[in-house]
Every structure is written in C-alpha cells, then in structure tokens.
Amino acid sequence: MSFDRLQSLIKTTKCPLAVELAPTGEESAEVFLPFALSLTDALRGTAPALRLPLGEYVRLGWQGVKALEELLAHAREAGVFTILDASPGRLPPFSLNSDCLIVSGYLGSDTLAPMLEAARGEDKCLFVLAHSADPSAGELQELVAGDRLVYQVVGDLAQRLGKNDLGRLGYSRMGIVAEGVYPSDLRALRKRWEQSFLLVSGPVGDVRFAFDQYGRGAIVTTVEPLLAARERGGDPSAAKERCQALRDELKQYVTIL
C-alpha cells in the first residue's frame, strides 16, 4: 500500500516532510517547470514527498497541466512520493498518476467510496480533508455537531470507510488532513484516528503530536523550502538546506524508528 511506501521513505530519510511545490501567479508553466524539476532533484534523498496543489497548475491552462504531468513523472523516476491536492473539487481518481490524492471529505461517502475503490485498484491512497489551515476554517469545520465538531465527523467518516483496508503497518488506505488543529486537539486526534495516516502543517513544536510513539503515522507539509529557493534567486540548494533545517528541528521532538 502507498502509505507503507511513504512511511518507508520517511524512515529512510528520517524526514517526515512533504514540500509544497507550485507556481506563483507571475510565473508561466515554461518558466516554472525547469525550476520545479531542479528542486525535485535537489530534495531527492532529503524530503520523501512533494505536495502539488492541482488548482495552481490548472490556473495556467493546458501548459500548466502538462507541466504537472511532467513533474509527476520526474518525481516518480526519482523515487519521490507525490501528493496531489485536488481537495477543492471533483476529478477522476489518479488521472494524473500521483501516488496519493487529497480530496474533500465534505462531499460525503458517495464521492469518497468510489475514490477509495479506485485507490485500492491501483494500490494508491487518499488523504481526506477534514480540517484545513485556512484562517476561516472554524466558521464551518469547528461547528458543533452533536457531541463532535464538524471536522471530527468528517475524519470519523474517513476512518470508518477505510477500516477494512489496512496496510502492513496498520494504516488505512484513507488518511486524514488535520491542518490548523491546536496541539492539544492533535494529540487527541492521534489516538482517535489511530489507523489513519495524518497530514498536518504548522510549527514543529505543535505538529509533533501527530506522530505515534514510534515517530510514524504522519507527514508535515511545508512551503518553506520552496520560498527559500526563491529568495536565493531559484537556487535549489537553498531548498535542500531549509528542508534539512526543518528536519533537524523535528528530530528534537520526534524520533523515527
């Protein structure tokens, strides 16, 4: 299963980071693609995964989609795990050959169940968006729904749908996005969703609670390596250095066994 592979890459690199890689509004696909390919090569062996926001590539038209396809193929050849963030809308599962999709949990089981079946057929995996890092997320995601919050209802649904599809390490094929959650809540969610791989973001001192006692079961997404490279005029080595620094910060809190 893909989450077994992701955890294996995290164990090898000792770096539970997924680096976000997306063009800015001023870049064309032709300019961004060589830069993205060079960053992927520089991060190989340091960062186990890339997070690619589908909407940012689609915004550039067919050239952006073509660039995304080339980047996914290059990452696969380099042995880098790819997480395609398609959460804002609908699309055919794995149509762009990623290892994992982020999909919205707010579309319900009629959408999630077929995607899970498609993931099973291709031996891939899903992250279901339950809580996002958007400042306004609380307006909906943190509303009370009976004895739970709305985002907990969504996460519980994801865990229930994937409970019978576990990998070698005991994680469901359907992981959960829990970004922007308070550290104390994240600690409780790690126990609540013990069979689910978690995708989180935030300060290292906060996201450490997403990992289990063996330093497994979570990946942290960050855009900092990309920003570091841009600040140094597109230097890929700056991305690698920032990724290594973040990894070392995390190692103060999380021991990956």
C-alpha positions, 0 to 999 in steps of 0.5 A, a space after each residue: 500500500 502507498 502509505 507503507 511506501 511513504 512511511 518507508 521513505 520517511 524512515 529512510 530519510 528520517 524526514 517526515 516532510 512533504 514540500 509544497 511545490 507550485 507556481 506563483 501567479 507571475 510565473 508561466 508553466 515554461 518558466 516554472 517547470 525547469 525550476 520545479 524539476 531542479 528542486 525535485 532533484 535537489 530534495 531527492 534523498 532529503 524530503 520523501 514527498 512533494 505536495 502539488 496543489 492541482 488548482 495552481 497548475 490548472 490556473 495556467 491552462 493546458 501548459 500548466 497541466 502538462 507541466 504537472 504531468 511532467 513533474 509527476 513523472 520526474 518525481 516518480 523516476 526519482 523515487 519521490 512520493 507525490 501528493 496531489 491536492 485536488 481537495 477543492 473539487 471533483 476529478 477522476 481518481 489518479 488521472 494524473 498518476 500521483 501516488 496519493 490524492 487529497 480530496 474533500 471529505 465534505 462531499 460525503 461517502 458517495 464521492 469518497 467510496 468510489 475514490 477509495 475503490 479506485 485507490 485500492 485498484 491501483 494500490 494508491 491512497 487518499 488523504 481526506 480533508 477534514 480540517 484545513 489551515 485556512 484562517 476561516 476554517 472554524 466558521 464551518 469545520 469547528 461547528 458543533 455537531 452533536 457531541 463532535 465538531 464538524 471536522 471530527 465527523 468528517 475524519 470519523 467518516 474517513 476512518 470508518 470507510 477505510 477500516 477494512 483496508 489496512 496496510 502492513 503497518 496498520 494504516 488505512 488506505 484513507 488518511 486524514 488532513 488535520 491542518 490548523 488543529 491546536 496541539 492539544 486537539 492533535 494529540 487527541 486526534 492521534 489516538 482517535 484516528 489511530 489507523 489513519 495516516 495524518 497530514 498536518 502543517 504548522 510549527 514543529 513544536 505543535 505538529 509533533 503530536 501527530 506522530 505515534 510513539 514510534 515517530 510514524 503515522 504522519 507527514 508535515 507539509 511545508 512551503 518553506 523550502 520552496 520560498 527559500 529557493 526563491 529568495 536565493 534567486 531559484 537556487 535549489 540548494 537553498 531548498 535542500 538546506 531549509 528542508 534539512 533545517 526543518 528536519 533537524 528541528 523535528 528530530 528534537 521532538 520526534 524520533 523515527 524508528 
